[in-house]
Amino acid sequence: MSNLHLIDHPLVQHKLTLMRRKDASTSTFRTLLNELSSLMAYEVTRDMPLQDVQIETPLEPMTGRMIDGKKLVLVSILRAGNGILEGMLSVVPGARVGHIGLYRDPATLQAVEYYFKMPGDMAERDIIVVDPMLATGNSAIAAIDRLKRLKPKTIKFVCLLTCPEGIAALQLAHPDVPLYTAAIDRQLNDHGYILPGLGDAGDRIFGTK
Ligand code: URA
């Protein structure tokens, strides 16, 4: 499972535990998600390529190293993925943003696409797909299937929480896509929710319940 990256930094674990609590308010949940997303951005961008750039310090010229943030695309799986964007963009502000809308058919739990909007030149870009919960894996797999048709340079997937079922499904469908998560929970329930989890991430981010 070399493509599985568990982000077990103490700050990440601490904030995640605060978010899971059922009495965390919408604003607390959102604030923590922003903070966590910034921390996860450090991990997921760790191997991003650097370019040499010539700069001048107040004392002399030097060769510095910088990432080309514009080549990076954060792809949010609507709607909960949007909760991760702000925190990640605070770390890589030059990144472009794409959105993919998929809803889960309540009967089959399969992903159905209703929206897809990406920047141009996807063949030159590195993609980070974001969704707080990797549960059945159906949405992630469908999103990555669709994105692969655009032949991007690389694709990574980042979530807050997953479970053995979600990992197995994603790794079976897309063994080449690195998966970053802050926790691997026990299991899915019959409705496709992660246990112990944190409930419905979209409802908790947007206060819709
Ligand atoms: N989506 C959520 O928001 N929560 C889960 O537990 C699973 C999928």
Residues whose N, C-alpha, C, O or C-beta is under 5 A from the ligand:
A	BS01	URA	M133 A135 G192 Y193 I194 G197 G199 D200 A201 G202
